[in-house]
Amino acid sequence: MQRTPEPELMLDPDQARAYAEADFAAPNAAFVESLGALFPDLPHHLRGIDLGCGPGDILLRLAALHPGWELLGIDGSAAMLDEGMDRVCAAGRESQVTLVQARLPDPSLPDAQAELLISNSLLHHLPDPAVLWSELRRLGAPGAAVLVVDLRRPADAAAVEALVERWAALEPEILKRDFRASLHAAFTLAEVEAQLRAAGLNLRCAELTDRHLAVWGRLP
């Protein structure tokens, strides 16, 4: 099945609100658990960046676990960040978690400062996936830990519909529509491996679940 790109940003406030209110507790908790398992030696104090942070749930989970971390969330959607700021303020994490509206690539973001770079479900939104990998290289300090999780494209339309039925059958129609479009827009494991080679990044890449893949490792 060929890739069908989808809009890069969630600009519609109703769409952003539906996403923010959806129950992503299990996959977001799994992301945080995977980060701890893959990088058990992360320091008590570090600077981290979440590229495509959405409403900030993963950032807030990390902030609660690691109160010494200084975390920056980047997202291009003002509507999504509005949802995120409400959550940050409600959690009392304004001094630890900063959310910034930016669209990659953004030269105003500081070079080689982040000791942790994460991204969840951003890659499939990008018209040019090379943007993510080049920004990871630019923003990360030497030896920075990297974890990227994203959807992976199924083999055919029937497989897409099976995943929508399995994981989103009870969700609002707007979320089912977006999930379907995201599966069509996602990259395959082989495509991501080729992207990493082209970017000169020696990161590991593997299937994670029936619909996700993961990329992880450390920058040179």
C-alpha positions in Angstrom: 0.0 0.0 0.0 1.4 3.4 -1.0 1.7 6.1 1.6 -1.0 8.8 1.6 0.3 11.9 3.4 -2.1 13.7 5.8 -2.0 17.4 7.1 1.0 18.1 9.1 -0.7 20.1 11.9 -3.9 19.6 14.0 -5.2 23.2 13.7 -8.9 22.6 14.4 -9.6 23.3 18.1 -12.3 20.5 18.1 -9.8 18.1 16.6 -7.2 19.1 19.2 -9.7 18.8 22.0 -10.8 15.3 20.9 -7.2 14.2 20.7 -6.4 15.6 24.1 -9.5 14.0 25.7 -8.9 10.6 24.2 -7.6 7.8 26.3 -3.9 7.4 25.3 -2.9 6.5 28.9 -1.7 3.0 27.9 0.5 3.9 25.0 1.8 7.0 26.7 2.6 5.0 29.8 4.3 2.4 27.6 6.4 5.1 26.0 7.6 6.3 29.4 8.3 2.8 30.5 10.2 2.0 27.4 12.4 5.1 27.8 13.3 4.0 31.3 14.1 0.5 30.2 16.2 1.5 27.2 18.1 4.2 29.1 18.2 3.2 32.8 21.3 5.4 33.4 19.7 8.8 32.5 20.9 11.4 35.0 18.7 13.1 37.7 19.2 16.4 36.0 19.0 16.8 32.2 17.5 18.9 29.5 15.0 17.1 27.3 13.0 18.0 24.2 9.7 16.4 23.0 9.3 17.1 19.3 5.6 17.1 18.4 4.5 17.0 22.1 0.8 17.5 21.4 -1.1 18.1 24.6 1.9 17.2 26.7 0.8 14.0 28.4 4.2 12.3 28.0 6.1 15.4 29.2 3.9 15.5 32.3 4.5 11.8 33.0 8.2 12.3 32.7 8.2 15.4 34.9 6.4 13.6 37.7 8.9 10.8 37.6 12.0 13.0 37.2 11.5 16.3 39.1 15.0 17.4 38.2 14.5 17.3 34.5 14.0 20.5 32.5 11.6 19.6 29.7 10.7 21.5 26.5 7.8 20.5 24.3 7.6 21.6 20.7 4.5 21.5 18.6 3.3 23.4 15.5 -0.4 23.5 16.5 -1.5 26.4 18.7 -4.8 24.6 19.4 -2.9 21.5 20.7 -0.6 23.6 22.8 -3.6 25.4 24.4 -4.7 22.0 25.6 -1.2 21.3 26.8 -0.8 24.5 28.8 -4.0 23.8 30.6 -2.6 20.5 31.7 0.8 21.8 32.6 -0.8 24.5 34.8 -3.3 22.1 36.4 -0.3 19.8 37.3 1.7 22.8 38.7 4.6 22.0 36.4 5.1 25.5 34.8 8.6 25.8 36.2 9.6 22.4 34.8 7.7 22.0 31.5 7.8 24.7 28.8 5.7 24.4 25.7 6.7 26.3 22.5 4.9 26.7 19.2 7.4 25.9 16.5 7.4 24.1 13.1 10.4 22.0 12.2 13.0 22.9 11.2 13.2 25.9 13.5 16.7 27.5 13.7 15.7 29.4 16.8 15.8 26.2 18.8 19.2 25.9 20.5 21.8 23.7 18.9 23.3 20.7 20.7 21.7 21.4 24.1 19.3 18.5 24.7 20.5 15.4 26.5 17.3 13.6 25.8 15.2 13.8 22.6 11.9 12.1 22.3 9.0 12.1 19.8 5.7 10.3 19.7 3.5 10.1 16.6 5.2 13.1 14.8 7.0 11.3 12.0 4.0 10.3 10.0 2.7 13.9 10.0 5.8 15.3 8.2 5.8 15.8 4.5 9.6 15.3 4.5 10.7 12.8 7.2 14.3 13.9 6.9 13.3 17.0 8.8 12.9 15.0 12.0 16.2 13.2 11.7 18.2 16.3 10.9 16.7 18.2 13.8 17.5 15.4 16.2 21.1 15.6 15.1 21.2 19.4 15.4 19.4 19.7 18.7 21.0 16.9 20.6 24.1 17.1 22.6 26.8 14.5 22.0 25.6 11.2 23.4 22.0 12.4 23.8 19.5 9.6 24.3 16.9 9.3 21.5 13.5 7.6 21.5 11.1 8.0 18.6 7.8 6.0 18.5 5.4 6.3 15.6 2.7 4.4 13.7 3.8 2.0 11.0 1.9 1.6 7.7 -0.1 -1.6 7.3 0.2 -3.7 4.2 -3.2 -2.9 2.7 -6.5 -1.0 3.3 -8.1 -4.1 4.9 -5.3 -4.2 7.5 -5.9 -0.5 8.2 -9.6 -1.1 8.8 -8.9 -4.0 11.1 -6.6 -1.9 13.2 -9.2 0.9 13.3 -11.8 -1.6 14.4 -9.6 -3.1 17.0 -8.2 0.1 18.6 -10.8 2.8 17.9 -14.1 1.2 17.5 -15.6 3.0 20.5 -13.9 6.4 19.8 -15.6 9.5 18.4 -15.8 9.5 14.6 -13.3 12.3 14.4 -10.7 10.2 16.1 -11.5 7.1 14.0 -11.1 9.3 10.9 -7.7 10.6 12.1 -6.4 7.2 13.1 -7.3 5.8 9.7 -5.6 8.7 7.9 -2.5 8.4 10.1 -2.1 4.7 9.4 -2.2 5.5 5.6 0.3 8.3 6.2 2.7 6.3 8.3 6.0 4.8 7.1 7.0 1.2 7.0 9.9 -0.2 9.0 12.0 -0.5 5.9 11.3 3.1 4.9 12.4 4.4 8.3 15.6 2.3 8.3 16.4 3.9 4.9 15.7 7.4 6.4 18.1 6.7 9.2 20.9 5.5 6.8 20.4 8.6 4.7 20.6 10.8 7.8 23.8 9.0 8.9 22.2 8.1 12.2 23.3 4.8 13.8 20.0 4.2 15.7 18.1 1.0 16.1 14.7 0.5 14.6 12.2 -2.2 15.3 8.5 -3.1 15.3 7.0 -2.3 18.7 3.3 -3.3 18.5 0.9 -4.3 15.8 0.7 -0.7 14.8 3.9 1.0 16.1 7.6 1.1 15.5 10.4 2.5 17.6 13.7 4.2 16.9 16.2 4.5 19.7 19.9 4.9 20.6 22.4 7.6 21.3 23.7 10.4 19.1 27.4 10.4 18.3 
